[in-house]
Amino acid sequence: MRNLYSFIFSCLFISGLFACHKEDVGLTDDSILQSNKEEIINYATSKGLSGAMTPTGVYYALNKAGGSTVTPGNGQEAEYSYTLYTLVSGTSSSTVVTDKLVDSTFATKSSFTYLVATNPGLTEGLLRMHEGDQSTILLPSVYAFGTAGSGNGVILPNSPVRLDINLKRIRTEDQQINEYMTANKLTPTEVTVSGLRFIKTLSNSTGNTPTPGQSLTVKYRGQLLRATAAFDSTGTGTYLTAIGQSVPGFDEGLAKLKVGEKATIILPSKLGYGSVGRGSIPPYAPMRFDIELILAQ
């Protein structure tokens, strides 16, 4: 679609910012990673944390079990709260590592991220938790603020961080979509075999139905379910396309419209950008599009 491959939306503080730095910092120096691992182990020992380090250098320790048997899975959405600290090594001895509070804004407020099992870092810790668990996750700088540190200078370059996390809930894509539709009072006109939720918002019984190969003039607005702003939109303009030129869910929804009709469609990620994502669209992210078919010729 016109802008769908080039839009940028802000990274979420935890679920996005860490991932963004992982892409940007180019931290491949083993000596930095090894130093971070030593700092993390020394810190965990001094705090009496009963955890373990993964091969990537992420340290996970369960502090309080929530009592639930529900565990996160690849592709699900995690809702959690957290408190962020930076780890600081002593100037006289590298074995003395302390912590400094950085942010408690989300100590009770919810943050959200999509779980991708192949992504090292925060996800490694979250995937080891149950709903209701409270845990400490220590991250090497490569999975935190990298060689840049935080913009305000509170977290120094190459500093590992500590996250105290409460995993509140996990949701499958179907749960995310159904809860979104309930919250926004959307009643599906049709739920297709593929999982597309189709809600017709304007009918035109005399309009022509588009056929494969026709040039279609459309208006649309796309957003992620937890976003308030559009990631892509034709605005007051239009977009020229044809059936088969967009993501499968968009094509499927568009094919159900007659000229002059409008609809809201909710796409599970398998009908969008799947397990890979695209640009700043995360893997496994369901999407909403509001579409209007203006002309078919």
Buried (B, 14 or more C-beta within 10 A) or exposed (E): BBBBEEBEBEBBBBBBBBBBBBEEBEBEEEEBBEBBBBBBBBBBEEBEBEBEBEEBBBBBBBBEEBEBEEBBEBBBBBBBBBBBBBBBBEEEEEBBBEBEEBBBEBEEEEBBBBBBEEBBBBBBBBBBBBBBBBBBBBBBBBBBBBBBBBEEEBBBBBBBBBBBBBBBBBBBBEEBBBEBBEEEEBEBBEEBEEBBBBBBEEBEEEBBEBEEEBEBBBBBBBBBBEBEEBBBBBEEEBBEBBBEEBBBBBBBBBBBBBBBBBBBBBBBBBBBBBBEBBEBBBBBBBBBBBBBBBBBE
